[in-house]
Amino acid sequence: MARSGASDSFVRHVALAWSVCAIFDLLLTEALLAIGFDPGFAHTAAFLAAALAGLLLNARSLSSAEILPRWGRWLLDFAMVAMLAYLARAALVIGLADQAGWSPAAAVIPGIVVAAIVNGFGTGLASRPPERVAGVFSWPAFSVCVVCYALLMRIVFAGSIDLLPEESYYWAYAQQLDLGYLDHPPMVAWLIWLGTWLLGNDELGVRLPALGCWIVTALFMYRLAENLFDRITAVRVLLLVSVLPIYFSVGLVTTPDAPLFAAWAGSLYYLERALVARRYRAWLGAGACLGLGMLSKYTVALLAPAVLIYVLQSGAYREVLRRPEPYAAAALAALVFSPVIVWNASHDWASFVFQGPERWAGPAEFSLHVLVGYVMLLLTPVGLVGIPAALIAGTPSTDTKGGSQPDPRYRFSLVFTLTPLVIFLVHSLHGETKLNWTGPVWLAALPLLAWHIGAGHADGWGPFNRRLWGSVAITCVLTYGVCLHYIQLGLPGYSLPGSMTVPVAWKEMAGVVEQISRQAESETGAEPLVVGLDKYFISSEFAFYDPDGDGFEETSGRHLFGGSSLMWSYWHPASAAKDRNVVVIAFDPDRLAHPSISCRFQMLGPITEHGIDKRDRRPAHFYARVGYIYDPAGQACDE
């Protein structure tokens, strides 16, 4: 009872201290704004003053015996918590001011509240004695706090950072809803259409599906880990799905990977119920998830050979092949996937060819080392070592009448991780590999890794492992916050050389392109097309950010000049642009002088350079050229 009373007193003191600091923060911020200070300075100065006050107030709540032996670590933990609070606050203030149009004085209020909450929970965890932090009791509290913070960061930044070029391209999918597309199945388009219908045609609407898919992924992974191990392990899995780079990013930006990961996690959950728990009705859930995964990205098909290997590797499981449920699941998956088959049948099997022979029949290239480097980026170096170590260590054997055999939980993680991974490893020996390819593969290994982080070790390695992963989690969320905040501000002090692949100032660039287009329209009396001379980045970003709101209709791709622009060539064929004027955009001026451009116009204007300004900075520049009277045949191109 005494310990409980002391704990309650500590919690009340922390809550009161940060409430007082929040009021002080608000009063100081509003005073600085009223005097006339820059909003950024007022917001930062007031936070630092409030954080210092919080440090002094909370130090008084702890006895000398608690602080003095570890004062350096306590100050470091306090500084990290303050940094996390500041990043959340700053992102929210900027987002509300820029996107929602709030005044600085109003936008800072929810920012202060969020910062006080982060500081309060963070101070409570950082102030615990180290033996309690390392214990099982406090690990769930730490995990829940980090998971909530990572979720908050996704929500805050989702609406305040420009779309990635890939996201704007998939948004263009949603403007032409179909049963399939050249380079991807249709799920991402359907989800973006739903997100923008619910929240509006802006960044948050486009990214709502990513957040929703991440939540689905997290719930399935939680249930999978709980079924395989226990609830504490499931909480650790939530932590891993929240902070590891690949899973954090998939929950922030909307690409086909977002629904793929959700469907992959759902498939694993139902397959575990069907194969390990022998609940045969779960086969239908697995079939539905596999079908939805195929509507998202064809990669999920790699789970099929994993199922076959799992069933065949033990006589105890082969009887499932004589049951109707697996075949009903396969039929259900095919039925769910059938829209893509219908689309391909009416488009000369274009998507299957693009993702099959064209994708895998490129020039020979050894890329195993690249694959390993990508895995390190996806999982962090600790994850790159931790997952193989967990797979090698396995779980304790299960005693049976015939002796000891590997635990089915371990077998499940091993087979459903290694089977798809081996396929990517073999391909990397002779072909190019992509950064995100192995991302969903590691989902099957996460429950086993989470078990090893916690109760999986009875020796002294366990506490160290927990502290190590605790440090990884904090480092990851700090890194994400700093990088995203830096992008949100427009990469201050940095100039992008010749391209703009990060979401810094696409909206500002679209405004400049629109001015060029209006000038051309005023000269000729006809609104010109806008065409970017990369695969789809410039065209897609302008289509989304066009100030007039009709960018998709007035944008086309570089297929007008003989290049590849993926789906833009389907949406706006070159023949539809005949006799139109075209504003051609590129980041390299030499591309605007290429003969494939000049031979398709009756007349060309000069190449002009344009800067892109954001927050009084110039993160990039581009080049433009106006072509008059486009001829898709390009008679002069054959000369």
C-alpha positions in Angstrom: 0.0 0.0 0.0 2.9 2.4 0.8 4.4 1.7 -2.6 1.1 2.3 -4.3 0.6 5.5 -2.4 4.0 6.8 -3.3 3.4 6.0 -7.0 0.1 7.8 -6.9 1.7 10.8 -5.3 4.5 10.8 -8.0 1.9 10.7 -10.8 -0.1 13.5 -9.3 3.1 15.6 -9.0 4.2 15.0 -12.6 0.7 15.8 -13.9 0.5 19.0 -11.8 4.0 20.1 -12.7 3.5 19.8 -16.5 0.1 21.4 -16.2 1.7 24.5 -14.6 4.4 24.5 -17.2 1.8 24.3 -20.0 0.0 27.4 -18.6 3.4 29.2 -18.3 4.3 28.1 -21.8 1.0 29.5 -23.2 1.2 32.8 -21.4 4.8 33.4 -22.5 4.1 32.4 -26.1 1.1 34.7 -26.4 3.2 37.6 -24.7 6.0 37.1 -27.2 3.6 37.1 -30.1 1.9 40.2 -28.8 5.2 42.1 -28.5 5.9 41.3 -32.2 8.4 38.4 -32.1 8.6 36.0 -35.0 6.1 33.1 -34.4 8.9 30.5 -34.8 11.1 32.2 -32.2 8.1 32.8 -29.8 7.1 29.2 -30.0 10.6 27.8 -29.5 11.7 30.2 -26.7 8.5 29.6 -24.7 8.9 25.9 -25.0 12.5 25.9 -23.8 11.6 28.1 -20.8 8.7 25.8 -19.9 10.9 22.7 -20.4 13.5 24.1 -18.0 10.8 24.9 -15.5 9.5 21.3 -15.9 13.0 20.0 -15.3 13.3 21.8 -12.0 9.8 21.0 -10.8 10.1 17.3 -11.5 13.6 17.0 -10.0 12.1 18.2 -6.7 9.7 15.2 -6.8 12.5 12.7 -6.7 14.7 11.9 -3.7 18.5 12.3 -3.8 18.8 8.6 -3.6 16.9 8.2 -6.9 18.6 11.0 -8.9 22.2 11.3 -7.7 23.4 7.8 -8.7 22.2 8.3 -12.2 21.8 12.0 -12.7 23.6 11.9 -16.1 21.2 9.3 -17.5 18.2 11.1 -16.0 19.1 14.4 -17.6 19.7 12.6 -21.0 16.3 10.9 -20.8 14.7 14.2 -19.9 16.4 15.9 -22.9 15.2 13.2 -25.2 11.6 13.4 -23.9 11.7 17.2 -24.3 13.0 16.8 -27.9 10.1 14.4 -28.7 7.6 16.9 -27.2 9.1 19.8 -29.1 8.9 17.9 -32.4 5.3 16.9 -31.9 4.4 20.5 -30.9 6.2 22.2 -33.8 4.8 19.8 -36.4 1.3 20.4 -35.1 1.7 24.2 -34.9 3.1 24.4 -38.4 0.5 22.0 -39.8 -2.5 23.9 -38.3 -1.0 27.3 -39.5 -0.2 26.2 -43.0 -2.9 23.7 -43.8 -5.8 24.7 -41.7 -5.1 28.5 -41.8 -5.0 29.0 -38.0 -3.3 32.0 -36.6 0.0 31.4 -34.8 -1.7 32.4 -31.5 -4.4 29.8 -31.9 -2.3 27.0 -33.5 0.1 27.0 -30.5 -2.6 26.0 -28.0 -3.1 22.4 -29.2 0.7 22.2 -29.7 1.3 23.1 -26.1 -1.3 20.6 -24.9 0.3 17.8 -26.9 3.8 18.7 -25.7 2.6 18.7 -22.1 1.1 15.2 -22.5 4.3 13.9 -24.1 6.5 15.5 -21.4 4.2 14.1 -18.7 4.3 10.5 -19.8 7.9 10.6 -20.8 9.0 12.1 -17.5 7.1 9.4 -15.7 8.9 6.6 -17.6 12.3 8.3 -17.5 12.1 8.8 -13.7 11.5 5.2 -12.8 14.5 3.4 -11.2 16.5 1.4 -13.8 15.6 -2.0 -12.3 11.9 -1.3 -12.9 12.4 0.1 -16.4 14.2 -3.1 -17.4 11.5 -5.3 -15.9 8.5 -6.8 -17.6 6.1 -4.5 -15.6 7.2 -1.3 -17.2 7.9 -2.6 -20.7 4.2 -2.5 -21.8 3.8 1.1 -20.6 6.9 2.1 -22.5 5.7 0.3 -25.6 2.2 1.9 -25.5 3.7 5.4 -25.1 6.0 5.0 -28.0 3.3 3.4 -30.2 0.9 6.3 -29.4 3.7 8.9 -30.1 4.5 7.3 -33.5 0.9 7.2 -34.4 0.6 10.9 -33.4 3.6 11.8 -35.7 2.0 10.0 -38.6 -1.3 11.9 -38.2 0.4 15.3 -37.7 2.8 15.0 -40.6 0.3 13.3 -43.0 -1.5 16.5 -43.7 1.4 19.0 -43.6 4.0 17.5 -46.0 3.6 17.5 -49.8 2.8 14.2 -51.4 5.6 12.0 -52.7 5.6 11.8 -56.5 4.5 8.2 -56.1 1.5 9.2 -54.0 0.4 11.9 -56.5 0.7 9.3 -59.3 -1.5 6.9 -57.4 -3.9 9.8 -56.7 -4.1 10.1 -60.5 -5.1 6.4 -60.5 -8.1 7.4 -58.4 -9.2 10.1 -60.9 -9.6 7.2 -63.4 -11.0 4.4 -61.3 -10.6 1.1 -63.1 -10.3 -2.7 -62.4 -6.5 -2.5 -63.0 -3.6 -0.5 -64.1 -0.4 -1.1 -66.0 2.1 -1.2 -63.1 -0.1 -2.1 -60.1 -3.4 -3.7 -59.2 -6.3 -1.3 -58.3 -6.5 -1.4 -54.5 -4.4 1.7 -53.9 -6.6 3.7 -56.3 -9.8 2.5 -54.7 -8.5 3.4 -51.2 -7.3 6.9 -52.2 -10.7 7.6 -53.8 -12.4 6.6 -50.6 -9.9 8.7 -48.5 -10.4 11.8 -50.6 -14.1 11.3 -50.6 -14.1 11.2 -46.8 -11.6 14.0 -46.0 -11.3 16.0 -49.2 -8.8 16.2 -52.1 -5.8 17.0 -50.0 -2.7 15.4 -48.5 -4.6 14.0 -45.5 -7.3 12.5 -47.7 -4.7 10.8 -49.8 -2.8 9.5 -46.8 -5.8 8.3 -44.8 -5.6 4.9 -46.4 -2.0 4.4 -45.3 -2.9 5.2 -41.7 -6.0 2.9 -41.9 -3.9 0.0 -43.4 -1.2 0.4 -40.8 -3.8 0.1 -38.0 -5.2 -3.1 -39.7 -1.6 -4.4 -40.0 -0.9 -3.6 -36.3 -4.1 -5.3 -35.1 -3.5 -8.5 -37.1 0.1 -8.6 -35.9 -1.0 -8.1 -32.3 -3.4 -11.0 -32.5 -0.9 -13.2 -34.3 1.7 -12.6 -31.6 -0.8 -13.1 -28.8 -1.9 -16.4 -30.4 1.7 -17.6 -30.8 3.1 -16.4 -27.5 1.3 -14.0 -25.0 -0.1 -10.5 -24.6 3.2 -8.9 -23.5 4.9 -10.3 -26.6 2.0 -8.9 -28.6 2.6 -5.4 -27.1 6.2 -5.6 -28.1 5.2 -6.5 -31.7 3.1 -3.3 -31.8 6.2 -1.4 -30.8 8.2 -3.0 -33.6 5.5 -2.4 -36.2 5.4 1.2 -35.0 9.1 2.1 -35.0 11.0 0.0 -37.5 11.6 2.2 -40.6 9.7 0.1 -43.2 6.5 -0.1 -41.1 6.6 3.5 -39.9 6.9 4.7 -43.5 4.2 2.4 -44.8 1.8 3.9 -42.3 2.6 7.4 -43.4 2.6 7.4 -47.2 0.0 5.8 -49.4 1.5 3.3 -51.9 0.4 -0.2 -52.9 2.6 -1.4 -50.0 0.1 -0.1 -47.4 -2.7 -2.4 -48.3 -0.2 -5.2 -49.2 1.2 -5.2 -45.6 -2.4 -5.2 -44.1 -3.4 -8.2 -46.3 -0.1 -10.0 -45.7 -0.5 -9.6 -41.9 -4.1 -10.8 -42.2 -3.0 -13.8 -44.2 -0.5 -14.7 -41.6 -3.0 -14.4 -38.8 -5.6 -16.7 -40.5 -2.9 -19.1 -41.7 -1.7 -19.5 -38.2 -5.2 -20.2 -37.0 -5.7 -22.7 -39.8 -2.3 -24.5 -39.7 -1.1 -24.2 -36.1 -4.4 -24.0 -34.2 -6.2 -26.3 -36.7 -9.2 -24.1 -36.9 -10.1 -25.0 -40.5 -12.7 -22.2 -41.0 -9.8 -19.8 -40.8 -8.9 -20.9 -44.3 -11.6 -18.7 -45.7 -10.1 -15.7 -43.9 -6.7 -16.5 -45.4 -8.2 -16.8 -48.9 -10.0 -13.5 -48.6 -6.8 -11.8 -47.3 -4.7 -13.3 -50.1 -7.2 -12.1 -52.7 -7.2 -8.6 -51.2 -3.4 -8.7 -51.2 -3.3 -9.7 -54.9 -5.5 -6.6 -55.5 -2.8 -4.6 -53.8 0.4 -6.0 -55.1 1.3 -9.4 -56.7 4.1 -10.0 -54.1 1.6 -11.6 -51.7 1.5 -14.6 -54.0 4.8 -15.6 -52.4 2.8 -16.9 -49.4 1.4 -19.7 -51.5 4.6 -21.7 -51.7 5.2 -21.0 -48.0 1.9 -22.7 -47.2 2.7 -25.7 -49.4 6.2 -26.1 -47.8 4.7 -25.8 -44.3 2.1 -28.5 -45.0 4.5 -30.9 -46.8 7.4 -30.7 -44.3 5.6 -32.8 -41.7 3.3 -35.7 -42.0 1.2 -34.4 -39.2 0.1 -31.5 -41.5 -0.3 -33.2 -44.8 -3.8 -34.4 -44.0 -4.9 -30.8 -44.6 -4.5 -31.4 -48.3 -7.3 -33.9 -48.2 -9.7 -31.3 -46.7 -11.9 -28.9 -48.8 -11.1 -25.7 -46.9 -7.7 -24.9 -48.5 -9.1 -25.3 -52.0 -12.1 -23.2 -51.1 -9.6 -20.6 -49.9 -7.8 -20.7 -53.2 -11.1 -20.3 -55.1 -12.1 -17.3 -52.9 -8.7 -15.7 -53.4 -9.1 -16.1 -57.2 -12.6 -14.7 -57.1 -11.5 -11.6 -55.1 -8.6 -11.1 -57.6 -10.8 -11.6 -60.7 -11.2 -7.8 -61.5 -7.5 -7.7 -62.3 -7.8 -10.7 -64.6 -10.7 -9.0 -66.3 -8.7 -5.8 -66.8 -5.7 -7.6 -68.2 -7.8 -9.7 -70.5 -9.1 -6.5 -72.1 -5.6 -4.8 -72.2 -3.4 -7.6 -73.8 -2.3 -8.8 -70.3 -0.3 -5.6 -70.0 0.0 -5.6 -66.2 1.1 -9.3 -66.0 3.7 -8.7 -68.7 4.9 -5.5 -67.0 5.3 -7.2 -63.6 6.4 -10.5 -64.9 8.7 -10.9 -67.9 9.6 -7.2 -68.2 10.3 -6.9 -64.4 12.4 -10.1 -64.1 14.1 -10.2 -67.5 16.3 -7.2 -67.2 20.1 -7.3 -67.6 22.1 -9.6 -65.4 23.2 -7.8 -62.2 24.5 -9.1 -58.9 22.7 -7.2 -56.2 22.8 -9.4 -53.1 24.9 -6.8 -51.3 22.3 -4.1 -52.2 19.5 -6.4 -50.8 21.4 -6.7 -47.5 21.9 -3.0 -47.4 18.2 -2.4 -48.0 17.2 -4.8 -45.3 19.4 -2.8 -42.9 17.6 0.4 -43.9 14.2 -1.3 -43.5 14.9 -2.9 -40.1 17.8 -0.8 -38.6 21.2 -2.5 -38.1 19.9 -4.0 -34.8 16.9 -5.5 -36.6 19.2 -6.9 -39.3 21.0 -8.8 -36.6 18.1 -9.5 -34.3 15.7 -11.2 -36.7 18.3 -13.8 -37.9 19.4 -14.4 -34.3 15.8 -15.0 -33.3 15.2 -17.4 -36.2 18.4 -19.3 -35.4 17.7 -19.4 -31.7 14.1 -20.6 -32.2 12.0 -21.6 -29.2 12.2 -24.5 -26.7 11.3 -27.9 -28.1 7.8 -29.4 -27.6 7.7 -32.8 -26.0 5.6 -35.4 -27.7 5.1 -39.1 -27.4 7.7 -39.6 -30.2 10.2 -37.4 -28.5 11.1 -33.7 -28.9 10.3 -31.7 -32.0 10.6 -28.0 -33.0 7.9 -25.8 -31.6 5.2 -25.2 -34.3 5.3 -21.5 -33.4 9.0 -21.4 -34.5 8.3 -23.5 -37.6 5.6 -21.1 -38.6 7.8 -18.0 -38.3 10.7 -19.8 -40.0 8.8 -21.1 -43.0 6.8 -18.0 -43.7 9.9 -15.8 -43.4 12.4 -17.8 -45.3 10.3 -19.0 -48.2 9.6 -15.6 -49.7 13.0 -14.3 -48.6 14.8 -17.1 -50.5 13.0 -16.1 -53.7 14.3 -12.5 -53.3 17.8 -13.7 -52.4 17.9 -15.9 -55.5 16.7 -13.1 -57.7 19.3 -10.7 -56.3 22.1 -13.0 -57.6 21.3 -12.1 -61.1 18.9 -9.2 -61.1 18.1 -5.7 -59.7 16.5 -5.5 -56.3 14.2 -2.8 -54.9 14.3 -1.2 -51.5 10.8 -2.2 -50.3 10.6 -5.7 -51.7 11.4 -7.6 -48.5 9.3 -5.3 -46.2 6.3 -7.7 -45.8 8.6 -10.7 -45.5 9.7 -9.8 -42.0 6.2 -9.7 -40.6 6.2 -13.4 -39.9 9.4 -13.1 -37.9 8.3 -10.2 -35.7 6.4 -12.3 -33.1 9.5 -14.5 -32.6 11.8 -11.4 -32.4 9.4 -9.8 -29.9 9.4 -13.0 -27.8 13.2 -13.0 -27.7 13.4 -9.3 -26.7 11.4 -10.2 -23.6 10.7 -13.5 -22.0 12.6 -15.4 -24.6 15.9 -15.4 -22.5 16.3 -16.6 -19.0 20.0 -15.5 -18.8 21.4 -12.0 -18.5 21.0 -11.2 -22.2 17.3 -10.5 -21.8 17.5 -7.2 -19.8 20.3 -5.9 -22.1 18.2 -6.9 -25.2 15.2 -4.9 -23.8 17.3 -1.9 -23.1 18.9 -2.1 -26.6 15.5 -2.2 -28.3 14.2 0.5 -26.1 17.1 2.7 -27.3 16.4 1.7 -30.9 12.7 2.7 -30.5 13.5 6.1 -29.1 16.3 6.7 -31.7 13.9 5.8 -34.5 11.1 8.1 -33.5 13.5 11.0 -32.8 15.1 10.5 -36.2 11.7 10.4 -37.9 10.6 13.5 -36.1 13.7 15.5 -37.0 13.7 14.4 -40.6 10.0 15.0 -41.2 10.1 18.4 -39.4 13.1 19.4 -41.6 11.2 18.5 -44.7 8.1 20.3 -43.4 10.1 23.5 -43.1 11.3 23.1 -46.7 14.8 21.7 -46.1 16.3 25.0 -44.8 19.9 25.6 -45.9 19.9 22.8 -48.5 19.5 23.0 -52.3 18.4 19.9 -54.2 20.7 19.4 -57.2 18.7 19.2 -60.4 15.7 17.2 -59.2 13.1 17.1 -56.4 12.3 13.6 -55.4 11.4 14.5 -51.8 8.1 16.2 -50.8 9.5 19.7 -50.2 7.9 22.2 -52.5 5.8 20.5 -55.1 2.9 22.7 -54.3 5.0 25.8 -54.8 6.4 24.4 -58.1 2.8 23.8 -59.4 2.0 27.4 -58.7 4.9 28.6 -60.8 4.0 26.1 -63.6 0.5 27.4 -63.5 1.8 31.0 -64.0 3.8 29.8 -67.1 0.7 28.1 -68.4 -1.5 31.2 -68.0 1.1 33.3 -69.7 1.1 30.9 -72.7 -2.7 30.9 -72.7 -2.8 34.7 -72.7 -0.5 34.7 -75.8 -2.4 32.1 -77.8 -5.9 32.1 -76.4 -5.8 28.4 -75.7 -5.0 26.6 -72.5 -1.9 24.5 -73.0 -1.1 21.0 -71.7 1.6 20.5 -69.1 4.0 17.7 -69.6 6.9 16.6 -67.4 9.9 15.0 -69.0 10.5 12.4 -66.3 8.5 9.1 -66.0 5.6 10.6 -64.0 6.9 12.7 -61.1 6.4 16.2 -62.5 3.1 15.5 -64.4 1.5 13.7 -61.4 2.6 16.4 -58.9 1.3 19.2 -61.1 -2.0 17.3 -61.7 -2.5 17.1 -57.9 -1.3 20.6 -56.9 -2.6 22.6 -59.9 -4.2 25.7 -58.3 -7.1 25.6 -60.7 -8.1 22.1 -59.6 -8.3 20.7 -63.2 -4.7 19.5 -63.4 -5.5 15.9 -64.2 -7.4 16.9 -67.3 -4.7 19.4 -68.5 -1.7 17.2 -67.9 0.0 14.5 -69.9 3.2 12.6 -69.9 6.5 12.2 -71.8 5.0 9.5 -74.0 4.1 12.5 -76.2 7.8 12.5 -77.2 8.4 8.8 -77.4 9.2 8.1 -73.7 7.5 6.0 -71.1 5.1 7.6 -68.7 3.2 4.5 -67.5 -0.5 5.1 -67.1 -0.4 8.6 -68.4 -0.2 7.1 -71.9 -3.5 5.3 -71.3 -5.2 8.3 -69.8 -4.1 10.9 -72.3 -2.9 9.3 -75.5 -0.6 11.3 -77.8 -3.3 11.5 -80.5 -5.6 13.5 -78.1 -2.9 16.2 -77.8 -2.8 16.9 -81.6 -2.6 20.7 -82.4 -2.4 21.6 -78.7 0.2 23.9 -77.2 2.3 22.2 -74.5 4.3 23.6 -71.5 7.2 21.1 -71.2 8.9 20.9 -67.8 12.2 19.3 -66.8 14.9 19.6 -64.1 17.6 19.3 -66.8 17.7 22.0 -69.5 19.4 19.7 -72.0 16.3 17.5 -72.1 14.2 20.4 -73.4 16.6 20.8 -76.3 16.4 17.2 -77.3 15.4 16.6 -81.0 12.5 14.4 -79.9 10.9 17.7 -78.5 11.7 20.0 -81.4 10.5 17.7 -84.1 7.0 17.5 -82.8 6.1 21.2 -82.8 5.7 23.8 -85.4 7.4 26.3 -83.2 9.2 26.3 -79.8 9.7 29.1 -77.3 13.0 29.6 -75.4 14.1 27.5 -72.5 13.5 29.4 -69.3 14.8 28.8 -65.7 12.5 29.1 -62.7 13.2 29.0 -59.0 10.9 27.3 -56.4 10.6 29.3 -53.2 9.3 28.0 -49.9 9.5 29.9 -46.6 11.9 32.4 -48.1 14.2 29.6 -49.3 14.9 28.1 -52.7 15.1 24.3 -52.3 15.1 23.7 -56.1 14.7 25.1 -59.6 13.4 23.8 -62.9 13.3 24.6 -66.6 10.3 25.2 -68.9 9.7 25.5 -72.6 6.5 26.2 -74.5 5.8 24.2 -77.7 3.2 25.4 -80.2 1.0 23.1 -82.3 1.9 19.6 -81.3 2.0 16.9 -84.0 2.1 13.3 -82.5 3.3 11.9 -85.9 6.3 14.1 -85.8 7.2 14.0 -89.4 10.5 15.7 -88.8 11.5 13.1 -86.2 12.1 10.5 -89.0 14.5 12.7 -90.9 
